[in-house]
Amino acid sequence: MLHIILLILKIIGIIIAAILGILVLLVCIVLFVPFRYRVEAASGGTSDSIQADMTCTWLMNLIKFTALYHDKKFVWNVRIFFKKMSGEEQADADDIKKFEEEVETDETEYEEILEETEETDGHGAEEHPGLQKKDEKEPRLPERAEAERKENAEDDQEEKTGSGKKRGKFKNIYEKCRQTFRKIKCTILRLCDKIKALSEKKEKLSAFILDDTHKTAFAKVKKEAFRLLRRLKPRTVKAKIHYGFEDPYRTGQVLAGLGILYPFLGKDTEIVPDFEQKILEGTLLVKGKVHVLHFVMLLWKLFWCREVRATYKHIRSFEL
């Protein structure tokens, strides 16, 4: 009996060890097997002639993502083990939906136009335009007489109460000036309150940033972020680009942005700006790999930093 129990415990232990070994193997695969990417692009001189290909693979091409941009069309494909997904079917379905919606809108607009034309034809057949003009002219005669009588009566009243109206005008002008002065005063007070609130927020924010704990945390995050960028640097970058915009100022802005990325570009890059014409020609090749382990190490180091944890708690409870 004891021998059977020991055998059962041995089998259970072997199963647990096998499961733990599989989990450790999966974790090691995720952490140490890199994602490999490759980007190729070429242009013949205009933006319409741009062609680009991108591939990203993981785990010996068992998971693969490809994206193509040719002839102003973008197509992507994803393969996870033996299951494939592509963007062409989705694009066709979207086009079918758009076509059906356009057909429905055209049908509704056509029905509305038919109803409007039927209504206008029915009214035109029942009523004659000449009779309508006569009917409209006749009831306006007594209305004009009454309006003239009212105008004469109002003129008489204006002559009698001319002095009273002048006083009323002065009072209205005084009230308007008083209201405008009040509005100006209220706007000035509101601006003062806003400036005071902004100054208080500025002082609170500067005190939060200049705290020693927060400063050390920001320095730690900056250091680890630059270390991660160095590790994610592409292994091969080959570029030969000749570009230019209609506005020379924009060309200079792009050149300044590329200057920031110069440490990541390498020695095999040749970028020639053109300040006289609009042009885009050249070739580009970028290859590299990304390890998940680098991101895990970044999070691990930040988690065990006391200042970073304290700053994170303060940011969650911080209110201006």
C-alpha positions as protocol buffer text, in pm:
chain_id: "A"
residue {
  index: 1
  type: MET
  ca { x: 0 y: 0 z: 0 }
}
residue {
  index: 2
  type: LEU
  ca { x: 280 y: 242 z: 89 }
}
residue {
  index: 3
  type: HIS
  ca { x: 458 y: 155 z: -234 }
}
residue {
  index: 4
  type: ILE
  ca { x: 148 y: 253 z: -437 }
}
residue {
  index: 5
  type: ILE
  ca { x: 116 y: 588 z: -254 }
}
residue {
  index: 6
  type: LEU
  ca { x: 482 y: 667 z: -318 }
}
residue {
  index: 7
  type: LEU
  ca { x: 440 y: 578 z: -685 }
}
residue {
  index: 8
  type: ILE
  ca { x: 138 y: 808 z: -715 }
}
residue {
  index: 9
  type: LEU
  ca { x: 329 y: 1092 z: -544 }
}
residue {
  index: 10
  type: LYS
  ca { x: 622 y: 1032 z: -776 }
}
residue {
  index: 11
  type: ILE
  ca { x: 397 y: 1058 z: -1085 }
}
residue {
  index: 12
  type: ILE
  ca { x: 236 y: 1378 z: -949 }
}
residue {
  index: 13
  type: GLY
  ca { x: 581 y: 1525 z: -884 }
}
residue {
  index: 14
  type: ILE
  ca { x: 696 y: 1441 z: -1236 }
}
residue {
  index: 15
  type: ILE
  ca { x: 386 y: 1606 z: -1383 }
}
residue {
  index: 16
  type: ILE
  ca { x: 433 y: 1921 z: -1172 }
}
residue {
  index: 17
  type: ALA
  ca { x: 801 y: 1939 z: -1264 }
}
residue {
  index: 18
  type: ALA
  ca { x: 716 y: 1898 z: -1634 }
}
residue {
  index: 19
  type: ILE
  ca { x: 456 y: 2180 z: -1613 }
}
residue {
  index: 20
  type: LEU
  ca { x: 702 y: 2407 z: -1433 }
}
residue {
  index: 21
  type: GLY
  ca { x: 970 y: 2325 z: -1688 }
}
residue {
  index: 22
  type: ILE
  ca { x: 734 y: 2412 z: -1974 }
}
residue {
  index: 23
  type: LEU
  ca { x: 643 y: 2742 z: -1805 }
}
residue {
  index: 24
  type: VAL
  ca { x: 1009 y: 2829 z: -1750 }
}
residue {
  index: 25
  type: LEU
  ca { x: 1084 y: 2742 z: -2112 }
}
residue {
  index: 26
  type: LEU
  ca { x: 800 y: 2965 z: -2235 }
}
residue {
  index: 27
  type: VAL
  ca { x: 917 y: 3253 z: -2016 }
}
residue {
  index: 28
  type: CYS
  ca { x: 1273 y: 3215 z: -2144 }
}
residue {
  index: 29
  type: ILE
  ca { x: 1149 y: 3206 z: -2505 }
}
residue {
  index: 30
  type: VAL
  ca { x: 948 y: 3526 z: -2455 }
}
residue {
  index: 31
  type: LEU
  ca { x: 1235 y: 3704 z: -2281 }
}
residue {
  index: 32
  type: PHE
  ca { x: 1534 y: 3595 z: -2485 }
}
residue {
  index: 33
  type: VAL
  ca { x: 1402 y: 3526 z: -2837 }
}
residue {
  index: 34
  type: PRO
  ca { x: 1410 y: 3862 z: -3018 }
}
residue {
  index: 35
  type: PHE
  ca { x: 1165 y: 4021 z: -3258 }
}
residue {
  index: 36
  type: ARG
  ca { x: 1348 y: 4080 z: -3587 }
}
residue {
  index: 37
  type: TYR
  ca { x: 1240 y: 4357 z: -3821 }
}
residue {
  index: 38
  type: ARG
  ca { x: 1342 y: 4475 z: -4165 }
}
residue {
  index: 39
  type: VAL
  ca { x: 1226 y: 4791 z: -4344 }
}
residue {
  index: 40
  type: GLU
  ca { x: 1302 y: 4873 z: -4709 }
}
residue {
  index: 41
  type: ALA
  ca { x: 1183 y: 5181 z: -4896 }
}
residue {
  index: 42
  type: ALA
  ca { x: 1257 y: 5350 z: -5226 }
}
residue {
  index: 43
  type: SER
  ca { x: 1136 y: 5658 z: -5411 }
}
residue {
  index: 44
  type: GLY
  ca { x: 1189 y: 5779 z: -5765 }
}
residue {
  index: 45
  type: GLY
  ca { x: 1156 y: 6152 z: -5708 }
}
residue {
  index: 46
  type: THR
  ca { x: 793 y: 6215 z: -5612 }
}
residue {
  index: 47
  type: SER
  ca { x: 569 y: 6110 z: -5325 }
}
residue {
  index: 48
  type: ASP
  ca { x: 355 y: 5902 z: -5564 }
}
residue {
  index: 49
  type: SER
  ca { x: 650 y: 5677 z: -5650 }
}
residue {
  index: 50
  type: ILE
  ca { x: 718 y: 5568 z: -5290 }
}
residue {
  index: 51
  type: GLN
  ca { x: 739 y: 5191 z: -5236 }
}
residue {
  index: 52
  type: ALA
  ca { x: 796 y: 5036 z: -4894 }
}
residue {
  index: 53
  type: ASP
  ca { x: 816 y: 4685 z: -4749 }
}
residue {
  index: 54
  type: MET
  ca { x: 822 y: 4589 z: -4382 }
}
residue {
  index: 55
  type: THR
  ca { x: 861 y: 4245 z: -4223 }
}
residue {
  index: 56
  type: CYS
  ca { x: 865 y: 4151 z: -3856 }
}
residue {
  index: 57
  type: THR
  ca { x: 926 y: 3790 z: -3745 }
}
residue {
  index: 58
  type: TRP
  ca { x: 947 y: 3607 z: -3415 }
}
residue {
  index: 59
  type: LEU
  ca { x: 1032 y: 3252 z: -3312 }
}
residue {
  index: 60
  type: MET
  ca { x: 1181 y: 3122 z: -3638 }
}
residue {
  index: 61
  type: ASN
  ca { x: 911 y: 3280 z: -3859 }
}
residue {
  index: 62
  type: LEU
  ca { x: 629 y: 3105 z: -3674 }
}
residue {
  index: 63
  type: ILE
  ca { x: 481 y: 3452 z: -3612 }
}
residue {
  index: 64
  type: LYS
  ca { x: 526 y: 3688 z: -3905 }
}
residue {
  index: 65
  type: PHE
  ca { x: 389 y: 4031 z: -3994 }
}
residue {
  index: 66
  type: THR
  ca { x: 437 y: 4189 z: -4337 }
}
residue {
  index: 67
  type: ALA
  ca { x: 322 y: 4525 z: -4470 }
}
residue {
  index: 68
  type: LEU
  ca { x: 351 y: 4650 z: -4829 }
}
residue {
  index: 69
  type: TYR
  ca { x: 293 y: 4992 z: -4979 }
}
residue {
  index: 70
  type: HIS
  ca { x: 297 y: 4988 z: -5360 }
}
residue {
  index: 71
  type: ASP
  ca { x: 113 y: 5206 z: -5613 }
}
residue {
  index: 72
  type: LYS
  ca { x: -65 y: 5403 z: -5336 }
}
residue {
  index: 73
  type: LYS
  ca { x: -206 y: 5082 z: -5187 }
}
residue {
  index: 74
  type: PHE
  ca { x: -136 y: 4948 z: -4840 }
}
residue {
  index: 75
  type: VAL
  ca { x: -162 y: 4572 z: -4775 }
}
residue {
  index: 76
  type: TRP
  ca { x: -73 y: 4385 z: -4458 }
}
residue {
  index: 77
  type: ASN
  ca { x: -55 y: 4016 z: -4366 }
}
residue {
  index: 78
  type: VAL
  ca { x: -23 y: 3838 z: -4032 }
}
residue {
  index: 79
  type: ARG
  ca { x: 63 y: 3472 z: -3983 }
}
residue {
  index: 80
  type: ILE
  ca { x: 41 y: 3314 z: -3637 }
}
residue {
  index: 81
  type: PHE
  ca { x: 171 y: 2959 z: -3666 }
}
residue {
  index: 82
  type: PHE
  ca { x: -57 y: 2825 z: -3944 }
}
residue {
  index: 83
  type: LYS
  ca { x: -337 y: 3081 z: -3931 }
}
residue {
  index: 84
  type: LYS
  ca { x: -322 y: 3373 z: -4175 }
}
residue {
  index: 85
  type: MET
  ca { x: -494 y: 3713 z: -4172 }
}
residue {
  index: 86
  type: SER
  ca { x: -471 y: 3980 z: -4436 }
}
residue {
  index: 87
  type: GLY
  ca { x: -597 y: 4333 z: -4493 }
}
residue {
  index: 88
  type: GLU
  ca { x: -727 y: 4274 z: -4848 }
}
residue {
  index: 89
  type: GLU
  ca { x: -1045 y: 4100 z: -4738 }
}
residue {
  index: 90
  type: GLN
  ca { x: -1122 y: 4375 z: -4490 }
}
residue {
  index: 91
  type: ALA
  ca { x: -1064 y: 4639 z: -4755 }
}
residue {
  index: 92
  type: ASP
  ca { x: -1305 y: 4460 z: -4991 }
}
residue {
  index: 93
  type: ALA
  ca { x: -1568 y: 4435 z: -4719 }
}
residue {
  index: 94
  type: ASP
  ca { x: -1531 y: 4805 z: -4638 }
}
residue {
  index: 95
  type: ASP
  ca { x: -1571 y: 4894 z: -5006 }
}
residue {
  index: 96
  type: ILE
  ca { x: -1889 y: 4683 z: -5028 }
}
residue {
  index: 97
  type: LYS
  ca { x: -2034 y: 4851 z: -4720 }
}
residue {
  index: 98
  type: LYS
  ca { x: -1955 y: 5198 z: -4859 }
}
residue {
  index: 99
  type: PHE
  ca { x: -2117 y: 5107 z: -5193 }
}
residue {
  index: 100
  type: GLU
  ca { x: -2433 y: 4982 z: -5020 }
}
residue {
  index: 101
  type: GLU
  ca { x: -2455 y: 5298 z: -4808 }
}
residue {
  index: 102
  type: GLU
  ca { x: -2415 y: 5519 z: -5115 }
}
residue {
  index: 103
  type: VAL
  ca { x: -2690 y: 5326 z: -5296 }
}
residue {
  index: 104
  type: GLU
  ca { x: -2925 y: 5365 z: -4999 }
}
residue {
  index: 105
  type: THR
  ca { x: -2860 y: 5741 z: -4975 }
}
residue {
  index: 106
  type: ASP
  ca { x: -2917 y: 5784 z: -5350 }
}
residue {
  index: 107
  type: GLU
  ca { x: -3249 y: 5598 z: -5329 }
}
residue {
  index: 108
  type: THR
  ca { x: -3373 y: 5808 z: -5037 }
}
residue {
  index: 109
  type: GLU
  ca { x: -3273 y: 6133 z: -5211 }
}
residue {
  index: 110
  type: TYR
  ca { x: -3453 y: 6023 z: -5531 }
}
residue {
  index: 111
  type: GLU
  ca { x: -3772 y: 5942 z: -5337 }
}
residue {
  index: 112
  type: GLU
  ca { x: -3763 y: 6282 z: -5160 }
}
residue {
  index: 113
  type: ILE
  ca { x: -3724 y: 6464 z: -5493 }
}
residue {
  index: 114
  type: LEU
  ca { x: -4022 y: 6274 z: -5640 }
}
residue {
  index: 115
  type: GLU
  ca { x: -4241 y: 6363 z: -5339 }
}
residue {
  index: 116
  type: GLU
  ca { x: -4146 y: 6732 z: -5362 }
}
residue {
  index: 117
  type: THR
  ca { x: -4224 y: 6747 z: -5735 }
}
residue {
  index: 118
  type: GLU
  ca { x: -4564 y: 6577 z: -5682 }
}
residue {
  index: 119
  type: GLU
  ca { x: -4656 y: 6825 z: -5408 }
}
residue {
  index: 120
  type: THR
  ca { x: -4560 y: 7128 z: -5617 }
}
residue {
  index: 121
  type: ASP
  ca { x: -4755 y: 6999 z: -5921 }
}
residue {
  index: 122
  type: GLY
  ca { x: -5068 y: 6940 z: -5712 }
}
residue {
  index: 123
  type: HIS
  ca { x: -5066 y: 7289 z: -5564 }
}
residue {
  index: 124
  type: GLY
  ca { x: -5004 y: 7449 z: -5902 }
}
residue {
  index: 125
  type: ALA
  ca { x: -5301 y: 7268 z: -6063 }
}
residue {
  index: 126
  type: GLU
  ca { x: -5547 y: 7368 z: -5787 }
}
residue {
  index: 127
  type: GLU
  ca { x: -5455 y: 7737 z: -5759 }
}
residue {
  index: 128
  type: HIS
  ca { x: -5411 y: 7991 z: -6035 }
}
residue {
  index: 129
  type: PRO
  ca { x: -5123 y: 8239 z: -5992 }
}
residue {
  index: 130
  type: GLY
  ca { x: -5323 y: 8535 z: -6122 }
}
residue {
  index: 131
  type: LEU
  ca { x: -5604 y: 8478 z: -5874 }
}
residue {
  index: 132
  type: GLN
  ca { x: -5353 y: 8446 z: -5592 }
}
residue {
  index: 133
  type: LYS
  ca { x: -5206 y: 8789 z: -5673 }
}
residue {
  index: 134
  type: LYS
  ca { x: -5549 y: 8952 z: -5672 }
}
residue {
  index: 135
  type: ASP
  ca { x: -5641 y: 8786 z: -5344 }
}
residue {
  index: 136
  type: GLU
  ca { x: -5318 y: 8903 z: -5191 }
}
residue {
  index: 137
  type: LYS
  ca { x: -5365 y: 9263 z: -5304 }
}
residue {
  index: 138
  type: GLU
  ca { x: -5725 y: 9308 z: -5187 }
}
residue {
  index: 139
  type: PRO
  ca { x: -5691 y: 9242 z: -4809 }
}
residue {
  index: 140
  type: ARG
  ca { x: -5387 y: 9473 z: -4788 }
}
residue {
  index: 141
  type: LEU
  ca { x: -5588 y: 9796 z: -4855 }
}
residue {
  index: 142
  type: PRO
  ca { x: -5760 y: 9828 z: -4514 }
}
residue {
  index: 143
  type: GLU
  ca { x: -5440 y: 9725 z: -4343 }
}
residue {
  index: 144
  type: ARG
  ca { x: -5255 y: 10014 z: -4506 }
}
residue {
  index: 145
  type: ALA
  ca { x: -5523 y: 10259 z: -4398 }
}
residue {
  index: 146
  type: GLU
  ca { x: -5504 y: 10142 z: -4040 }
}
residue {
  index: 147
  type: ALA
  ca { x: -5124 y: 10165 z: -4050 }
}
residue {
  index: 148
  type: GLU
  ca { x: -5141 y: 10525 z: -4180 }
}
residue {
  index: 149
  type: ARG
  ca { x: -5384 y: 10619 z: -3903 }
}
residue {
  index: 150
  type: LYS
  ca { x: -5156 y: 10469 z: -3642 }
}
residue {
  index: 151
  type: GLU
  ca { x: -4856 y: 10655 z: -3784 }
}
residue {
  index: 152
  type: ASN
  ca { x: -5044 y: 10987 z: -3773 }
}
residue {
  index: 153
  type: ALA
  ca { x: -5149 y: 10924 z: -3413 }
}
residue {
  index: 154
  type: GLU
  ca { x: -4793 y: 10835 z: -3318 }
}
residue {
  index: 155
  type: ASP
  ca { x: -4663 y: 11154 z: -3482 }
}
residue {
  index: 156
  type: ASP
  ca { x: -4908 y: 11360 z: -3277 }
}
residue {
  index: 157
  type: GLN
  ca { x: -4799 y: 11188 z: -2960 }
}
residue {
  index: 158
  type: GLU
  ca { x: -4432 y: 11242 z: -3046 }
}
residue {
  index: 159
  type: GLU
  ca { x: -4491 y: 11616 z: -3093 }
}
residue {
  index: 160
  type: LYS
  ca { x: -4668 y: 11638 z: -2758 }
}
residue {
  index: 161
  type: THR
  ca { x: -4412 y: 11431 z: -2565 }
}
residue {
  index: 162
  type: GLY
  ca { x: -4091 y: 11542 z: -2741 }
}
residue {
  index: 163
  type: SER
  ca { x: -3931 y: 11668 z: -2425 }
}
residue {
  index: 164
  type: GLY
  ca { x: -4013 y: 11346 z: -2238 }
}
residue {
  index: 165
  type: LYS
  ca { x: -3847 y: 11137 z: -2508 }
}
residue {
  index: 166
  type: LYS
  ca { x: -3531 y: 11344 z: -2487 }
}
residue {
  index: 167
  type: ARG
  ca { x: -3513 y: 11278 z: -2116 }
}
residue {
  index: 168
  type: GLY
  ca { x: -3573 y: 10908 z: -2180 }
}
residue {
  index: 169
  type: LYS
  ca { x: -3291 y: 10902 z: -2435 }
}
residue {
  index: 170
  type: PHE
  ca { x: -3049 y: 11054 z: -2186 }
}
residue {
  index: 171
  type: LYS
  ca { x: -3155 y: 10797 z: -1928 }
}
residue {
  index: 172
  type: ASN
  ca { x: -3103 y: 10512 z: -2177 }
}
residue {
  index: 173
  type: ILE
  ca { x: -2757 y: 10640 z: -2267 }
}
residue {
  index: 174
  type: TYR
  ca { x: -2669 y: 10666 z: -1898 }
}
residue {
  index: 175
  type: GLU
  ca { x: -2789 y: 10309 z: -1833 }
}
residue {
  index: 176
  type: LYS
  ca { x: -2597 y: 10173 z: -2129 }
}
residue {
  index: 177
  type: CYS
  ca { x: -2276 y: 10341 z: -2014 }
}
residue {
  index: 178
  type: ARG
  ca { x: -2331 y: 10209 z: -1665 }
}
residue {
  index: 179
  type: GLN
  ca { x: -2383 y: 9852 z: -1794 }
}
residue {
  index: 180
  type: THR
  ca { x: -2073 y: 9865 z: -2012 }
}
residue {
  index: 181
  type: PHE
  ca { x: -1868 y: 9990 z: -1718 }
}
residue {
  index: 182
  type: ARG
  ca { x: -1999 y: 9704 z: -1504 }
}
residue {
  index: 183
  type: LYS
  ca { x: -1910 y: 9451 z: -1777 }
}
residue {
  index: 184
  type: ILE
  ca { x: -1557 y: 9589 z: -1806 }
}
residue {
  index: 185
  type: LYS
  ca { x: -1517 y: 9575 z: -1430 }
}
residue {
  index: 186
  type: CYS
  ca { x: -1640 y: 9213 z: -1417 }
}
residue {
  index: 187
  type: THR
  ca { x: -1405 y: 9105 z: -1697 }
}
residue {
  index: 188
  type: ILE
  ca { x: -1108 y: 9270 z: -1523 }
}
residue {
  index: 189
  type: LEU
  ca { x: -1195 y: 9096 z: -1195 }
}
residue {
  index: 190
  type: ARG
  ca { x: -1226 y: 8760 z: -1376 }
}
residue {
  index: 191
  type: LEU
  ca { x: -888 y: 8808 z: -1541 }
}
residue {
  index: 192
  type: CYS
  ca { x: -731 y: 8892 z: -1205 }
}
residue {
  index: 193
  type: ASP
  ca { x: -883 y: 8578 z: -1052 }
}
residue {
  index: 194
  type: LYS
  ca { x: -755 y: 8364 z: -1340 }
}
residue {
  index: 195
  type: ILE
  ca { x: -405 y: 8513 z: -1314 }
}
residue {
  index: 196
  type: LYS
  ca { x: -406 y: 8451 z: -940 }
}
residue {
  index: 197
  type: ALA
  ca { x: -520 y: 8089 z: -987 }
}
residue {
  index: 198
  type: LEU
  ca { x: -255 y: 8030 z: -1256 }
}
residue {
  index: 199
  type: SER
  ca { x: 18 y: 8174 z: -1034 }
}
residue {
  index: 200
  type: GLU
  ca { x: -91 y: 7945 z: -750 }
}
residue {
  index: 201
  type: LYS
  ca { x: -89 y: 7643 z: -985 }
}
residue {
  index: 202
  type: LYS
  ca { x: 252 y: 7744 z: -1114 }
}
residue {
  index: 203
  type: GLU
  ca { x: 393 y: 7764 z: -762 }
}
residue {
  index: 204
  type: LYS
  ca { x: 241 y: 7426 z: -672 }
}
residue {
  index: 205
  type: LEU
  ca { x: 375 y: 7263 z: -990 }
}
residue {
  index: 206
  type: SER
  ca { x: 723 y: 7413 z: -948 }
}
residue {
  index: 207
  type: ALA
  ca { x: 732 y: 7293 z: -586 }
}
residue {
  index: 208
  type: PHE
  ca { x: 634 y: 6944 z: -703 }
}
residue {
  index: 209
  type: ILE
  ca { x: 902 y: 6935 z: -974 }
}
residue {
  index: 210
  type: LEU
  ca { x: 1180 y: 7086 z: -762 }
}
residue {
  index: 211
  type: ASP
  ca { x: 1134 y: 6835 z: -481 }
}
residue {
  index: 212
  type: ASP
  ca { x: 1453 y: 6633 z: -424 }
}
residue {
  index: 213
  type: THR
  ca { x: 1272 y: 6298 z: -435 }
}
residue {
  index: 214
  type: HIS
  ca { x: 1102 y: 6383 z: -762 }
}
residue {
  index: 215
  type: LYS
  ca { x: 1421 y: 6518 z: -917 }
}
residue {
  index: 216
  type: THR
  ca { x: 1609 y: 6196 z: -843 }
}
residue {
  index: 217
  type: ALA
  ca { x: 1319 y: 5992 z: -980 }
}
residue {
  index: 218
  type: PHE
  ca { x: 1310 y: 6192 z: -1304 }
}
residue {
  index: 219
  type: ALA
  ca { x: 1687 y: 6155 z: -1341 }
}
residue {
  index: 220
  type: LYS
  ca { x: 1658 y: 5778 z: -1291 }
}
residue {
  index: 221
  type: VAL
  ca { x: 1380 y: 5744 z: -1550 }
}
residue {
  index: 222
  type: LYS
  ca { x: 1577 y: 5956 z: -1798 }
}
residue {
  index: 223
  type: LYS
  ca { x: 1891 y: 5746 z: -1749 }
}
residue {
  index: 224
  type: GLU
  ca { x: 1708 y: 5415 z: -1797 }
}
residue {
  index: 225
  type: ALA
  ca { x: 1514 y: 5546 z: -2098 }
}
residue {
  index: 226
  type: PHE
  ca { x: 1834 y: 5649 z: -2279 }
}
residue {
  index: 227
  type: ARG
  ca { x: 1987 y: 5312 z: -2195 }
}
residue {
  index: 228
  type: LEU
  ca { x: 1684 y: 5139 z: -2347 }
}
residue {
  index: 229
  type: LEU
  ca { x: 1712 y: 5351 z: -2663 }
}
residue {
  index: 230
  type: ARG
  ca { x: 2078 y: 5254 z: -2700 }
}
residue {
  index: 231
  type: ARG
  ca { x: 1983 y: 4887 z: -2674 }
}
residue {
  index: 232
  type: LEU
  ca { x: 1702 y: 4928 z: -2927 }
}
residue {
  index: 233
  type: LYS
  ca { x: 1933 y: 5095 z: -3179 }
}
residue {
  index: 234
  type: PRO
  ca { x: 1908 y: 4929 z: -3524 }
}
residue {
  index: 235
  type: ARG
  ca { x: 2205 y: 4717 z: -3620 }
}
residue {
  index: 236
  type: THR
  ca { x: 2216 y: 4826 z: -3983 }
}
residue {
  index: 237
  type: VAL
  ca { x: 2090 y: 5154 z: -4124 }
}
residue {
  index: 238
  type: LYS
  ca { x: 2167 y: 5235 z: -4487 }
}
residue {
  index: 239
  type: ALA
  ca { x: 2007 y: 5541 z: -4639 }
}
residue {
  index: 240
  type: LYS
  ca { x: 2071 y: 5760 z: -4938 }
}
residue {
  index: 241
  type: ILE
  ca { x: 1800 y: 6028 z: -4950 }
}
residue {
  index: 242
  type: HIS
  ca { x: 1765 y: 6346 z: -5151 }
}
residue {
  index: 243
  type: TYR
  ca { x: 1466 y: 6547 z: -5033 }
}
residue {
  index: 244
  type: GLY
  ca { x: 1322 y: 6893 z: -5057 }
}
residue {
  index: 245
  type: PHE
  ca { x: 996 y: 7085 z: -5003 }
}
residue {
  index: 246
  type: GLU
  ca { x: 840 y: 7385 z: -5169 }
}
residue {
  index: 247
  type: ASP
  ca { x: 900 y: 7584 z: -4850 }
}
residue {
  index: 248
  type: PRO
  ca { x: 1273 y: 7595 z: -4759 }
}
residue {
  index: 249
  type: TYR
  ca { x: 1178 y: 7653 z: -4395 }
}
residue {
  index: 250
  type: ARG
  ca { x: 1011 y: 7311 z: -4377 }
}
residue {
  index: 251
  type: THR
  ca { x: 1317 y: 7151 z: -4536 }
}
residue {
  index: 252
  type: GLY
  ca { x: 1532 y: 7304 z: -4262 }
}
residue {
  index: 253
  type: GLN
  ca { x: 1294 y: 7176 z: -3993 }
}
residue {
  index: 254
  type: VAL
  ca { x: 1319 y: 6819 z: -4126 }
}
residue {
  index: 255
  type: LEU
  ca { x: 1696 y: 6847 z: -4138 }
}
residue {
  index: 256
  type: ALA
  ca { x: 1701 y: 6961 z: -3773 }
}
residue {
  index: 257
  type: GLY
  ca { x: 1486 y: 6662 z: -3674 }
}
residue {
  index: 258
  type: LEU
  ca { x: 1714 y: 6422 z: -3857 }
}
residue {
  index: 259
  type: GLY
  ca { x: 2010 y: 6580 z: -3678 }
}
residue {
  index: 260
  type: ILE
  ca { x: 1859 y: 6469 z: -3346 }
}
residue {
  index: 261
  type: LEU
  ca { x: 1843 y: 6111 z: -3479 }
}
residue {
  index: 262
  type: TYR
  ca { x: 2199 y: 6119 z: -3610 }
}
residue {
  index: 263
  type: PRO
  ca { x: 2342 y: 5891 z: -3332 }
}
residue {
  index: 264
  type: PHE
  ca { x: 2096 y: 5619 z: -3441 }
}
residue {
  index: 265
  type: LEU
  ca { x: 2153 y: 5653 z: -3815 }
}
residue {
  index: 266
  type: GLY
  ca { x: 2514 y: 5538 z: -3840 }
}
residue {
  index: 267
  type: LYS
  ca { x: 2787 y: 5607 z: -4093 }
}
residue {
  index: 268
  type: ASP
  ca { x: 2617 y: 5454 z: -4398 }
}
residue {
  index: 269
  type: THR
  ca { x: 2357 y: 5730 z: -4424 }
}
residue {
  index: 270
  type: GLU
  ca { x: 2368 y: 6013 z: -4675 }
}
residue {
  index: 271
  type: ILE
  ca { x: 2095 y: 6277 z: -4651 }
}
residue {
  index: 272
  type: VAL
  ca { x: 2108 y: 6568 z: -4894 }
}
residue {
  index: 273
  type: PRO
  ca { x: 1855 y: 6852 z: -4847 }
}
residue {
  index: 274
  type: ASP
  ca { x: 1740 y: 7053 z: -5147 }
}
residue {
  index: 275
  type: PHE
  ca { x: 1619 y: 7406 z: -5070 }
}
residue {
  index: 276
  type: GLU
  ca { x: 1529 y: 7494 z: -5429 }
}
residue {
  index: 277
  type: GLN
  ca { x: 1283 y: 7228 z: -5548 }
}
residue {
  index: 278
  type: LYS
  ca { x: 1033 y: 6972 z: -5421 }
}
residue {
  index: 279
  type: ILE
  ca { x: 1185 y: 6626 z: -5454 }
}
residue {
  index: 280
  type: LEU
  ca { x: 1201 y: 6293 z: -5275 }
}
residue {
  index: 281
  type: GLU
  ca { x: 1428 y: 6021 z: -5407 }
}
residue {
  index: 282
  type: GLY
  ca { x: 1659 y: 5760 z: -5265 }
}
residue {
  index: 283
  type: THR
  ca { x: 1666 y: 5425 z: -5084 }
}
residue {
  index: 284
  type: LEU
  ca { x: 1638 y: 5317 z: -4721 }
}
residue {
  index: 285
  type: LEU
  ca { x: 1725 y: 4992 z: -4542 }
}
residue {
  index: 286
  type: VAL
  ca { x: 1680 y: 4938 z: -4167 }
}
residue {
  index: 287
  type: LYS
  ca { x: 1738 y: 4606 z: -3987 }
}
residue {
  index: 288
  type: GLY
  ca { x: 1740 y: 4524 z: -3619 }
}
residue {
  index: 289
  type: LYS
  ca { x: 1594 y: 4320 z: -3336 }
}
residue {
  index: 290
  type: VAL
  ca { x: 1412 y: 4389 z: -3011 }
}
residue {
  index: 291
  type: HIS
  ca { x: 1429 y: 4181 z: -2693 }
}
residue {
  index: 292
  type: VAL
  ca { x: 1143 y: 4182 z: -2444 }
}
residue {
  index: 293
  type: LEU
  ca { x: 1407 y: 4135 z: -2174 }
}
residue {
  index: 294
  type: HIS
  ca { x: 1518 y: 4497 z: -2216 }
}
residue {
  index: 295
  type: PHE
  ca { x: 1172 y: 4629 z: -2125 }
}
residue {
  index: 296
  type: VAL
  ca { x: 1143 y: 4389 z: -1832 }
}
residue {
  index: 297
  type: MET
  ca { x: 1480 y: 4505 z: -1699 }
}
residue {
  index: 298
  type: LEU
  ca { x: 1370 y: 4868 z: -1730 }
}
residue {
  index: 299
  type: LEU
  ca { x: 1052 y: 4804 z: -1530 }
}
residue {
  index: 300
  type: TRP
  ca { x: 1244 y: 4597 z: -1275 }
}
residue {
  index: 301
  type: LYS
  ca { x: 1498 y: 4873 z: -1207 }
}
residue {
  index: 302
  type: LEU
  ca { x: 1232 y: 5142 z: -1183 }
}
residue {
  index: 303
  type: PHE
  ca { x: 1021 y: 4929 z: -950 }
}
residue {
  index: 304
  type: TRP
  ca { x: 1304 y: 4880 z: -700 }
}
residue {
  index: 305
  type: CYS
  ca { x: 1386 y: 5253 z: -696 }
}
residue {
  index: 306
  type: ARG
  ca { x: 1231 y: 5409 z: -384 }
}
residue {
  index: 307
  type: GLU
  ca { x: 1216 y: 5760 z: -529 }
}
residue {
  index: 308
  type: VAL
  ca { x: 1034 y: 5638 z: -842 }
}
residue {
  index: 309
  type: ARG
  ca { x: 771 y: 5458 z: -635 }
}
residue {
  index: 310
  type: ALA
  ca { x: 717 y: 5765 z: -415 }
}
residue {
  index: 311
  type: THR
  ca { x: 691 y: 5993 z: -720 }
}
residue {
  index: 312
  type: TYR
  ca { x: 439 y: 5760 z: -882 }
}
residue {
  index: 313
  type: LYS
  ca { x: 221 y: 5772 z: -570 }
}
residue {
  index: 314
  type: HIS
  ca { x: 249 y: 6151 z: -554 }
}
residue {
  index: 315
  type: ILE
  ca { x: 156 y: 6188 z: -923 }
}
residue {
  index: 316
  type: ARG
  ca { x: -158 y: 5978 z: -874 }
}
residue {
  index: 317
  type: SER
  ca { x: -269 y: 6196 z: -581 }
}
residue {
  index: 318
  type: PHE
  ca { x: -148 y: 6527 z: -729 }
}
residue {
  index: 319
  type: GLU
  ca { x: -413 y: 6786 z: -815 }
}
residue {
  index: 320
  type: LEU
  ca { x: -369 y: 7140 z: -940 }
}
